[in-house]
Amino acid sequence: MVAPLLPVIRRPLVTPAVLWSVVSRLPVYGITLALILSVREGGGSYASAGSVCALYMAGTAVGGPWVARLAARWGIRRILVLTSLGYVPLMLLLVRLRSFDPVVWLAPAFAAGALLPPVAAGMRAMWSMLPLSTAEREAGYTWEAVLNEILVIGSPLALTAGMTMGSAEAALTAGVIVIGVSSCALASTKAIGAAVAPAGPAAGSPNPLRSPMFLLLMATTAVCMVSLGLSTLATTAFAEEHGGLRDATLLYACWGAGSLLGGLWYGRRRFRTPRESHLPWAVLAFAIGCGLPAFAGSHLSLAVLLALGGAPIAMITISEMAMTRAIVSPPALVEAFSWLATVTVIGDGLGQLLAGVLLSHLTANAVFVVSASLGLCAAIGLLTARGRWRTAVSTDAAHGLS
C-alpha cells in the first residue's frame, strides 16, 4: 500500500525536504505533553501546566496565519529561519521559568506558540506548487495525510524514549532544538525554496479569506474537528465506564491505525473524478464512522469500530488539500493551509470542551451519537453546495495550476 508513494518521495529534488520535514515535525505533537510533565517536575500545579499549554496552543492558532502571510511576502525559507531563531530561545526560556509564578511565563508561552515554524503548511504548499503530474501530486497529499497519523502516534513515543534517558525538561529541550535546527535545514532545501517563493511586498498576498468557498471549507473543517474532539473525550470516558482507563491509549492507537490504513487505501486508488470533488462524500463517510462507536459494548468492540470509523479521516485530509489547491491562488497557499490548521486546533478544543459538558449528563455512547450528528450536518452542507464546488474547481485553470 505504501509503494505508490515511494517514487515521488524518492525524487532527488523532493527527498531532502521530506526527510527534514519529518524530523522537524516529529517532536511537535509531543511538545504540549512535555510542557505539562516539565511544569509538574518543577513543582508546578496541574492548573499551571494546563495554562501554559493552553497559551502555547492559543499562540499557535493565532500566530500561524500571520506568520504564513509573511511567508507569502518574504518566502518560506526566510520565515522558517526567522521563526526558528525566535521559537527555540522562547521555549528554552519557558523551561527555565516553569517553577516561577504563572504570570511570568504567560507572554513567553503565547509568543513561542505563535513562532512555531510553519513546516506543515510549507510542505503542503510545496506539494501543491511543484511541477508534478496529477498522480505524483496526489501521492504527495497522501504522504502528508499518512505522515500526520504516524506523527500523532510516534511523537509521544519519541518523548517517552527521551524521558527514559533523562527528565521531561531534558526531553523538551532536545525536542525544541530538533525543531529549530531541522526547520532551518528544511529552509535550505531546493524544493521548498523553489516551490514557495516570495511574492514580494509590492505584489501583495491574496487573502484566502475573501473566497466564499474557502470559508465554507474552513467551516467544514471546524465542524469535523469539533466532532473529532467529542469522540476523543468520549473514547476516554468509554474506557473509564468499562473499567479500564489505561486502555484509552490503545483505543486511540486503533483509531489512528484505521485512519492511516484508510488514507493509504484512498491515496493509491485512481478515480475518474478529481480528489477535490470527493470531499462531501468523504465527510459523509466520516460522519457515519463517528457514529459506529455508539454501538460498542466492550473495549474490544470499540477498538474495532474506532478503526473502521477512523478510515475516512485521512481521506478528508487528502481531498481537503486538493480542494485548497483548486480554490486558492498559489501565493496564498501557505496562509490557507495555516488557516485550516488554526480552525483544526480551535475545533478540536471546542469539541473536547463540549464533550466535557455533555459527559456530565450523557453516556460515552450518546456522545458518539452527537459527534456523528455534527459530522452529518457538515456533510449535508457540502452536498448542498456541490454546484458551487464544481464552479470553484473550474477556476483551477485560471490560477495557472495545471
VOPAGU-2260 file (C-alpha; in pm, 1 decimal, decimal comma):
REM VOPAGU-2260
SITE   aa  ch    i         X         Y         Z
SITE  MET   A    0       0,0       0,0       0,0
SITE  VAL   A    1     294,0     233,7      60,6
SITE  ALA   A    2     462,9     150,1    -271,3
SITE  PRO   A    3     280,8     416,0    -482,8
SITE  LEU   A    4     414,2     690,8    -252,0
SITE  LEU   A    5     780,0     596,2    -282,0
SITE  PRO   A    6     860,8     722,0    -635,8
SITE  VAL   A    7     762,1    1081,4    -561,0
SITE  ILE   A    8     923,7    1081,0    -214,6
SITE  ARG   A    9    1248,1     944,1    -360,6
SITE  ARG   A   10    1277,8    1214,0    -626,1
SITE  PRO   A   11    1616,8    1385,1    -575,8
SITE  LEU   A   12    1455,0    1729,5    -560,2
SITE  VAL   A   13    1195,5    1626,2    -301,6
SITE  THR   A   14    1375,5    1376,5     -74,9
SITE  PRO   A   15    1577,7    1624,8     137,9
SITE  ALA   A   16    1268,9    1837,1     204,3
SITE  VAL   A   17    1064,8    1530,4     300,8
SITE  LEU   A   18    1332,5    1399,2     537,1
SITE  TRP   A   19    1389,3    1731,1     715,2
SITE  SER   A   20    1016,1    1794,6     741,1
SITE  VAL   A   21     967,7    1459,1     911,7
SITE  VAL   A   22    1248,1    1530,7    1160,8
SITE  SER   A   23    1118,0    1879,9    1236,4
SITE  ARG   A   24     759,9    1762,8    1290,8
SITE  LEU   A   25     833,9    1452,1    1497,2
SITE  PRO   A   26     862,9    1639,2    1832,2
SITE  VAL   A   27     573,8    1880,1    1762,0
SITE  TYR   A   28     287,3    1655,2    1873,6
SITE  GLY   A   29     465,7    1576,2    2199,5
SITE  ILE   A   30     555,5    1933,3    2295,1
SITE  THR   A   31     237,1    2007,7    2490,9
SITE  LEU   A   32     264,9    1679,7    2682,9
SITE  ALA   A   33     632,7    1754,2    2750,5
SITE  LEU   A   34     536,1    2100,8    2878,1
SITE  ILE   A   35     285,3    1950,4    3119,8
SITE  LEU   A   36     537,3    1697,8    3252,6
SITE  SER   A   37     812,4    1960,2    3273,9
SITE  VAL   A   38     596,1    2201,4    3474,0
SITE  ARG   A   39     496,8    1921,3    3709,9
SITE  GLU   A   40     863,1    1821,9    3750,9
SITE  GLY   A   41     939,2    2180,3    3851,5
SITE  GLY   A   42     676,6    2171,1    4124,5
SITE  GLY   A   43     400,6    2348,0    3931,6
SITE  SER   A   44      34,4    2252,9    3966,2
SITE  TYR   A   45    -183,9    2091,9    3702,6
SITE  ALA   A   46    -359,9    2426,3    3671,1
SITE  SER   A   47     -28,1    2591,2    3584,0
SITE  ALA   A   48      59,6    2313,2    3340,6
SITE  GLY   A   49    -278,5    2342,1    3172,1
SITE  SER   A   50    -246,4    2719,5    3148,4
SITE  VAL   A   51      93,6    2712,6    2981,7
SITE  CYS   A   52     -26,9    2453,7    2728,4
SITE  ALA   A   53    -345,0    2648,6    2658,3
SITE  LEU   A   54    -147,0    2967,4    2596,8
SITE  TYR   A   55     103,7    2784,0    2378,0
SITE  MET   A   56    -174,9    2635,5    2165,9
SITE  ALA   A   57    -356,4    2969,5    2151,0
SITE  GLY   A   58     -37,7    3130,1    2023,7
SITE  THR   A   59      -6,6    2861,0    1757,6
SITE  ALA   A   60    -365,6    2913,6    1643,1
SITE  VAL   A   61    -345,1    3293,9    1637,1
SITE  GLY   A   62       9,9    3333,9    1509,3
SITE  GLY   A   63       5,2    3065,7    1238,4
SITE  PRO   A   64    -187,5    3260,4     971,6
SITE  TRP   A   65       5,8    3580,1    1046,8
SITE  VAL   A   66     339,7    3401,4    1004,7
SITE  ALA   A   67     210,7    3237,1     685,9
SITE  ARG   A   68     115,2    3574,3     537,9
SITE  LEU   A   69     471,2    3691,8     597,8
SITE  ALA   A   70     592,4    3373,9     426,5
SITE  ALA   A   71     390,9    3467,7     116,5
SITE  ARG   A   72     562,9    3808,1     106,6
SITE  TRP   A   73     916,3    3714,6     209,6
SITE  GLY   A   74     937,4    3348,6     113,2
SITE  ILE   A   75     904,9    3036,5     324,6
SITE  ARG   A   76    1282,2    2998,2     353,7
SITE  ARG   A   77    1330,8    3326,5     536,3
SITE  ILE   A   78    1028,4    3266,9     761,0
SITE  LEU   A   79    1140,0    2916,2     858,6
SITE  VAL   A   80    1475,5    3053,4     970,8
SITE  LEU   A   81    1334,9    3359,6    1148,9
SITE  THR   A   82    1067,6    3165,5    1336,4
SITE  SER   A   83    1323,3    2902,2    1439,0
SITE  LEU   A   84    1551,7    3172,8    1577,9
SITE  GLY   A   85    1262,6    3306,9    1782,8
SITE  TYR   A   86    1095,6    2979,3    1879,4
SITE  VAL   A   87    1396,8    2797,9    2028,4
SITE  PRO   A   88    1507,8    3073,0    2275,5
SITE  LEU   A   89    1149,4    3136,3    2388,0
SITE  MET   A   90    1086,0    2767,6    2455,0
SITE  LEU   A   91    1415,1    2729,4    2641,9
SITE  LEU   A   92    1321,8    3037,3    2847,7
SITE  LEU   A   93     984,8    2882,2    2916,9
SITE  VAL   A   94    1153,0    2570,2    3053,4
SITE  ARG   A   95    1363,4    2782,5    3287,4
SITE  LEU   A   96    1059,5    2976,2    3411,9
SITE  ARG   A   97     848,4    2668,2    3482,9
SITE  SER   A   98     885,1    2693,5    3865,2
SITE  PHE   A   99     807,5    3067,2    3877,2
SITE  ASP   A  100     470,5    3233,2    3921,6
SITE  PRO   A  101     248,8    3165,1    3615,9
SITE  VAL   A  102     223,7    3536,7    3538,3
SITE  VAL   A  103     594,7    3532,1    3445,5
SITE  TRP   A  104     558,1    3282,7    3161,8
SITE  LEU   A  105     224,9    3386,0    3015,1
SITE  ALA   A  106     378,2    3600,4    2739,1
SITE  PRO   A  107     665,0    3360,0    2650,9
SITE  ALA   A  108     421,3    3068,9    2621,8
SITE  PHE   A  109     192,1    3255,6    2382,1
SITE  ALA   A  110     482,9    3400,0    2179,4
SITE  ALA   A  111     654,0    3061,3    2148,4
SITE  GLY   A  112     337,7    2905,4    2011,8
SITE  ALA   A  113     296,7    3190,2    1762,7
SITE  LEU   A  114     652,5    3139,2    1634,1
SITE  LEU   A  115     631,1    2762,4    1579,7
SITE  PRO   A  116     796,5    2718,7    1235,5
SITE  PRO   A  117     524,5    2664,5     968,3
SITE  VAL   A  118     668,7    2337,4     841,0
SITE  ALA   A  119     339,7    2154,5     775,0
SITE  ALA   A  120     182,2    2447,5     588,5
SITE  GLY   A  121     501,7    2496,5     387,1
SITE  MET   A  122     520,2    2130,9     287,2
SITE  ARG   A  123     154,7    2115,9     181,8
SITE  ALA   A  124     205,9    2430,0     -25,0
SITE  MET   A  125     518,5    2272,6    -175,3
SITE  TRP   A  126     325,9    1964,8    -293,1
SITE  SER   A  127      60,9    2193,8    -441,6
SITE  MET   A  128     306,0    2417,4    -631,0
SITE  LEU   A  129     581,9    2187,3    -757,0
SITE  PRO   A  130     557,7    2091,6   -1127,6
SITE  LEU   A  131     425,5    1739,3   -1067,5
SITE  SER   A  132     186,7    1512,8   -1252,0
SITE  THR   A  133    -159,4    1459,9   -1103,6
SITE  ALA   A  134     -61,0    1115,4    -974,7
SITE  GLU   A  135     259,2    1249,3    -816,1
SITE  ARG   A  136      77,4    1539,2    -652,7
SITE  GLU   A  137    -186,7    1306,4    -511,1
SITE  ALA   A  138      91,7    1083,4    -378,3
SITE  GLY   A  139     236,2    1389,0    -203,3
SITE  TYR   A  140    -101,0    1470,6     -47,5
SITE  THR   A  141    -139,3    1109,4      63,5
SITE  TRP   A  142     205,7    1118,3     218,0
SITE  GLU   A  143     113,9    1429,2     419,8
SITE  ALA   A  144    -209,3    1270,3     544,8
SITE  VAL   A  145     -40,2     942,0     634,6
SITE  LEU   A  146     254,7    1117,6     796,9
SITE  ASN   A  147      16,6    1312,6    1019,0
SITE  GLU   A  148    -123,8     989,0    1160,3
SITE  ILE   A  149     224,9     843,9    1206,1
SITE  LEU   A  150     338,5    1153,4    1395,0
SITE  VAL   A  151      33,5    1153,4    1622,0
SITE  ILE   A  152     136,2     805,2    1735,0
SITE  GLY   A  153     514,2     842,3    1707,1
SITE  SER   A  154     567,6    1180,5    1873,6
SITE  PRO   A  155     453,0    1074,8    2223,9
SITE  LEU   A  156     658,3     756,1    2185,5
SITE  ALA   A  157     965,2     965,1    2097,9
SITE  LEU   A  158     900,1    1177,6    2407,1
SITE  THR   A  159     875,3     865,5    2621,0
SITE  ALA   A  160    1204,9     737,5    2478,9
SITE  GLY   A  161    1369,1    1072,8    2552,2
SITE  MET   A  162    1246,6    1069,4    2911,3
SITE  THR   A  163    1398,1     725,0    2973,1
SITE  MET   A  164    1738,0     886,4    2921,7
SITE  GLY   A  165    1666,0    1193,6    3134,4
SITE  SER   A  166    1397,2    1423,3    3268,8
SITE  ALA   A  167    1095,8    1576,8    3097,2
SITE  GLU   A  168    1290,6    1902,8    3089,0
SITE  ALA   A  169    1576,9    1735,5    2900,5
SITE  ALA   A  170    1336,1    1569,8    2655,1
SITE  LEU   A  171    1155,3    1900,4    2596,0
SITE  THR   A  172    1483,4    2085,0    2543,9
SITE  ALA   A  173    1605,5    1824,6    2295,7
SITE  GLY   A  174    1275,2    1832,4    2106,4
SITE  VAL   A  175    1278,2    2211,2    2078,9
SITE  ILE   A  176    1634,5    2215,1    1946,5
SITE  VAL   A  177    1549,4    1944,4    1692,8
SITE  ILE   A  178    1254,9    2153,4    1568,8
SITE  GLY   A  179    1471,6    2464,1    1530,1
SITE  VAL   A  180    1770,8    2300,0    1360,7
SITE  SER   A  181    1570,9    2080,6    1123,0
SITE  SER   A  182    1340,2    2368,8    1024,7
SITE  CYS   A  183    1645,8    2570,2     922,0
SITE  ALA   A  184    1775,3    2266,0     731,7
SITE  LEU   A  185    1438,5    2238,8     554,3
SITE  ALA   A  186    1467,8    2604,7     455,9
SITE  SER   A  187    1795,0    2525,1     277,9
SITE  THR   A  188    1644,3    2258,6      50,3
SITE  LYS   A  189    1587,5    2338,0    -316,6
SITE  ALA   A  190    1231,7    2202,8    -329,1
SITE  ILE   A  191    1088,2    2420,1     -53,9
SITE  GLY   A  192    1265,7    2728,9    -185,8
SITE  ALA   A  193    1164,3    2677,0    -547,0
SITE  ALA   A  194     801,6    2589,5    -478,1
SITE  VAL   A  195     714,6    2850,3    -214,7
SITE  ALA   A  196     893,4    3156,4    -349,3
SITE  PRO   A  197     826,3    3506,4    -212,4
SITE  ALA   A  198     563,8    3715,6    -387,4
SITE  GLY   A  199     728,6    4034,3    -262,4
SITE  PRO   A  200     569,8    4325,8     -71,3
SITE  ALA   A  201     478,4    4508,1    -392,1
SITE  ALA   A  202     284,7    4212,6    -527,6
SITE  GLY   A  203      90,3    4173,0    -206,4
SITE  SER   A  204     -61,5    3846,0     -93,1
SITE  PRO   A  205    -410,1    3735,7    -199,2
SITE  ASN   A  206    -629,0    3683,9     106,3
SITE  PRO   A  207    -784,3    3333,7     102,8
SITE  LEU   A  208   -1049,6    3455,0     347,8
SITE  ARG   A  209   -1205,7    3653,1      63,7
SITE  SER   A  210   -1303,2    3328,3    -108,3
SITE  PRO   A  211   -1654,5    3213,6      -3,3
SITE  MET   A  212   -1568,2    2855,8     -93,2
SITE  PHE   A  213   -1254,9    2859,3     120,6
SITE  LEU   A  214   -1463,1    2994,5     410,2
SITE  LEU   A  215   -1700,0    2702,5     357,4
SITE  LEU   A  216   -1400,9    2467,5     358,9
SITE  MET   A  217   -1280,0    2622,5     685,8
SITE  ALA   A  218   -1625,5    2586,7     839,9
SITE  THR   A  219   -1641,7    2222,5     730,9
SITE  THR   A  220   -1300,3    2154,5     882,4
SITE  ALA   A  221   -1401,2    2323,6    1207,3
SITE  VAL   A  222   -1722,8    2121,5    1241,1
SITE  CYS   A  223   -1540,0    1796,8    1165,5
SITE  MET   A  224   -1279,5    1880,3    1429,2
SITE  VAL   A  225   -1549,5    1955,4    1687,5
SITE  SER   A  226   -1684,6    1612,2    1604,4
SITE  LEU   A  227   -1339,7    1457,5    1649,2
SITE  GLY   A  228   -1291,6    1640,1    1980,3
SITE  LEU   A  229   -1620,5    1495,4    2104,1
SITE  SER   A  230   -1513,6    1145,2    2000,6
SITE  THR   A  231   -1171,5    1186,5    2162,0
SITE  LEU   A  232   -1308,9    1256,8    2509,4
SITE  ALA   A  233   -1592,3    1006,8    2461,4
SITE  THR   A  234   -1332,5     735,4    2394,3
SITE  THR   A  235   -1158,8     812,9    2723,8
SITE  ALA   A  236   -1493,6     818,3    2906,6
SITE  PHE   A  237   -1593,4     485,0    2749,0
SITE  ALA   A  238   -1268,0     327,2    2868,1
SITE  GLU   A  239   -1333,5     452,9    3221,9
SITE  GLU   A  240   -1700,4     348,9    3217,4
SITE  HIS   A  241   -1591,4      -3,8    3127,9
SITE  GLY   A  242   -1327,8     -27,8    3399,3
SITE  GLY   A  243   -1002,7      29,2    3210,5
SITE  LEU   A  244    -896,8     392,4    3180,2
SITE  ARG   A  245    -542,9     287,9    3088,7
SITE  ASP   A  246    -675,6     115,8    2778,0
SITE  ALA   A  247    -765,8     457,2    2632,2
SITE  THR   A  248    -421,3     492,2    2474,5
SITE  LEU   A  249    -459,5     159,1    2295,1
SITE  LEU   A  250    -804,4     263,7    2172,4
SITE  TYR   A  251    -657,8     586,6    2033,1
SITE  ALA   A  252    -389,5     382,3    1860,0
SITE  CYS   A  253    -658,4     169,1    1689,9
SITE  TRP   A  254    -833,2     487,8    1580,0
SITE  GLY   A  255    -510,5     626,7    1432,8
SITE  ALA   A  256    -430,9     295,7    1264,3
SITE  GLY   A  257    -770,9     297,8    1093,7
SITE  SER   A  258    -711,8     647,6     959,4
SITE  LEU   A  259    -362,2     551,6     845,1
SITE  LEU   A  260    -481,8     248,5     650,0
SITE  GLY   A  261    -780,2     438,8     510,5
SITE  GLY   A  262    -551,2     712,2     381,8
SITE  LEU   A  263    -315,4     463,1     218,3
SITE  TRP   A  264    -605,3     282,0      51,3
SITE  TYR   A  265    -762,3     604,1     -73,8
SITE  GLY   A  266    -432,0     752,9    -186,5
SITE  ARG   A  267    -336,9     458,1    -407,1
SITE  ARG   A  268    -674,4     434,0    -579,5
SITE  ARG   A  269    -721,2     602,2    -918,1
SITE  PHE   A  270   -1053,5     775,5    -978,4
SITE  ARG   A  271   -1215,9     927,1   -1284,9
SITE  THR   A  272   -1318,7    1234,7   -1087,4
SITE  PRO   A  273   -1070,9    1473,7    -919,0
SITE  ARG   A  274    -994,9    1429,9    -549,5
SITE  GLU   A  275   -1138,1    1769,0    -456,4
SITE  SER   A  276   -1484,9    1658,1    -571,1
SITE  HIS   A  277   -1473,2    1370,0    -321,5
SITE  LEU   A  278   -1473,2    1591,3     -12,4
SITE  PRO   A  279   -1852,2    1589,4      52,7
SITE  TRP   A  280   -1862,1    1209,8      31,0
SITE  ALA   A  281   -1552,5    1174,3     249,8
SITE  VAL   A  282   -1719,3    1392,3     515,1
SITE  LEU   A  283   -2035,8    1182,0     489,4
SITE  ALA   A  284   -1829,5     865,3     542,9
SITE  PHE   A  285   -1658,3    1041,0     834,5
SITE  ALA   A  286   -1998,5    1119,1     993,4
SITE  ILE   A  287   -2103,4     754,9     964,4
SITE  GLY   A  288   -1768,2     648,2    1109,0
SITE  CYS   A  289   -1814,5     878,8    1408,9
SITE  GLY   A  290   -2143,1     704,8    1483,2
SITE  LEU   A  291   -2010,8     348,1    1470,6
SITE  PRO   A  292   -1854,1     354,8    1823,8
SITE  ALA   A  293   -2202,2     424,6    1965,2
SITE  PHE   A  294   -2273,9      53,4    1912,3
SITE  ALA   A  295   -1971,9     -59,9    2117,4
SITE  GLY   A  296   -2025,0    -260,3    2433,5
SITE  SER   A  297   -1668,1    -351,4    2526,6
SITE  HIS   A  298   -1312,6    -232,4    2476,1
SITE  LEU   A  299   -1257,9    -487,3    2200,5
SITE  SER   A  300   -1569,4    -388,5    2006,1
SITE  LEU   A  301   -1483,9     -18,4    2048,7
SITE  ALA   A  302   -1130,7     -79,7    1917,7
SITE  VAL   A  303   -1271,1    -245,4    1603,5
SITE  LEU   A  304   -1536,6      22,6    1548,3
SITE  LEU   A  305   -1287,8     305,4    1603,1
SITE  ALA   A  306   -1052,3     150,7    1348,2
SITE  LEU   A  307   -1334,6     125,1    1094,1
SITE  GLY   A  308   -1473,1     467,8    1175,1
SITE  GLY   A  309   -1131,1     631,8    1159,5
SITE  ALA   A  310   -1068,1     524,4     798,7
SITE  PRO   A  311   -1224,4     837,3     638,3
SITE  ILE   A  312   -1021,2    1086,5     848,3
SITE  ALA   A  313    -710,8    1079,8     626,9
SITE  MET   A  314    -936,6    1069,9     319,7
SITE  ILE   A  315   -1077,3    1407,5     425,7
SITE  THR   A  316    -724,5    1544,8     467,9
SITE  ILE   A  317    -622,2    1438,0     117,5
SITE  SER   A  318    -932,5    1574,4     -56,7
SITE  GLU   A  319    -913,7    1891,2     155,1
SITE  MET   A  320    -559,2    1960,0      33,9
SITE  ALA   A  321    -669,4    1903,8    -325,4
SITE  MET   A  322    -964,9    2138,4    -280,3
SITE  THR   A  323    -746,4    2407,8    -124,5
SITE  ARG   A  324    -514,1    2395,6    -423,6
SITE  ALA   A  325    -811,4    2426,2    -657,7
SITE  ILE   A  326    -973,3    2733,3    -499,2
SITE  VAL   A  327    -677,2    2930,9    -358,3
SITE  SER   A  328    -419,1    3116,2    -568,9
SITE  PRO   A  329     -54,5    2998,8    -529,4
SITE  PRO   A  330      83,9    3295,9    -329,0
SITE  ALA   A  331    -183,8    3240,4     -63,2
SITE  LEU   A  332    -146,5    2863,3     -22,9
SITE  VAL   A  333      79,3    2873,1     284,3
SITE  GLU   A  334    -164,3    3109,3     455,1
SITE  ALA   A  335    -462,0    2896,6     350,8
SITE  PHE   A  336    -312,0    2580,5     497,6
SITE  SER   A  337    -225,9    2774,2     814,3
SITE  TRP   A  338    -586,5    2888,6     850,0
SITE  LEU   A  339    -701,0    2528,7     815,3
SITE  ALA   A  340    -454,0    2430,6    1088,9
SITE  THR   A  341    -591,8    2711,0    1307,4
SITE  VAL   A  342    -953,9    2601,3    1278,8
SITE  THR   A  343    -837,2    2244,2    1337,3
SITE  VAL   A  344    -691,2    2338,1    1675,5
SITE  ILE   A  345    -990,4    2554,4    1770,3
SITE  GLY   A  346   -1246,1    2295,8    1659,8
SITE  ASP   A  347   -1074,4    2014,0    1845,4
SITE  GLY   A  348   -1056,3    2223,7    2162,1
SITE  LEU   A  349   -1423,0    2322,9    2139,4
SITE  GLY   A  350   -1520,6    1961,7    2079,3
SITE  GLN   A  351   -1340,7    1840,6    2390,0
SITE  LEU   A  352   -1487,5    2129,2    2591,6
SITE  LEU   A  353   -1838,2    2040,8    2471,7
SITE  ALA   A  354   -1776,3    1672,6    2542,2
SITE  GLY   A  355   -1678,7    1756,8    2899,3
SITE  VAL   A  356   -2015,2    1925,8    2948,1
SITE  LEU   A  357   -2214,4    1651,3    2777,4
SITE  LEU   A  358   -2043,8    1366,8    2963,5
SITE  SER   A  359   -2175,1    1502,0    3292,8
SITE  HIS   A  360   -2525,9    1422,2    3164,8
SITE  LEU   A  361   -2482,3    1156,0    2894,4
SITE  THR   A  362   -2301,1     826,1    2845,9
SITE  ALA   A  363   -1999,0     798,0    2617,9
SITE  ASN   A  364   -2209,0     610,6    2359,8
SITE  ALA   A  365   -2456,9     900,1    2348,3
SITE  VAL   A  366   -2174,3    1149,6    2291,5
SITE  PHE   A  367   -2060,9     942,0    1992,6
SITE  VAL   A  368   -2412,5     994,0    1850,3
SITE  VAL   A  369   -2377,9    1372,3    1898,2
SITE  SER   A  370   -2040,4    1356,7    1724,0
SITE  ALA   A  371   -2191,8    1174,6    1426,2
SITE  SER   A  372   -2478,1    1425,8    1409,3
SITE  LEU   A  373   -2235,4    1717,0    1375,9
SITE  GLY   A  374   -2042,0    1536,4    1104,3
SITE  LEU   A  375   -2368,2    1468,7     921,9
SITE  CYS   A  376   -2453,7    1841,5     931,7
SITE  ALA   A  377   -2116,2    1921,8     771,5
SITE  ALA   A  378   -2174,8    1660,4     500,8
SITE  ILE   A  379   -2521,6    1792,6     423,1
SITE  GLY   A  380   -2384,0    2145,4     393,0
SITE  LEU   A  381   -2120,2    2031,6     143,9
SITE  LEU   A  382   -2357,6    1818,6     -58,8
SITE  THR   A  383   -2598,6    2113,0     -80,6
SITE  ALA   A  384   -2318,4    2330,2    -218,4
SITE  ARG   A  385   -2191,3    2074,3    -472,9
SITE  GLY   A  386   -2272,8    2302,2    -766,8
SITE  ARG   A  387   -2065,6    2581,5    -616,6
SITE  TRP   A  388   -1782,0    2334,4    -551,7
SITE  ARG   A  389   -1773,5    2247,5    -920,9
SITE  THR   A  390   -1763,2    2616,7   -1014,5
SITE  ALA   A  391   -1479,6    2674,8    -768,1
SITE  VAL   A  392   -1282,3    2380,8    -900,9
SITE  SER   A  393   -1318,2    2515,8   -1254,5
SITE  THR   A  394   -1111,2    2819,6   -1150,4
SITE  ASP   A  395    -812,1    2584,5   -1122,0
SITE  ALA   A  396    -706,2    2673,9   -1475,2
SITE  ALA   A  397    -747,4    3044,9   -1402,4
SITE  HIS   A  398    -499,9    3008,9   -1117,3
SITE  GLY   A  399    -248,1    2853,1   -1351,9
SITE  LEU   A  400    -246,0    2526,7   -1159,0
SITE  SER   A  401    -244,6    2281,9   -1445,9
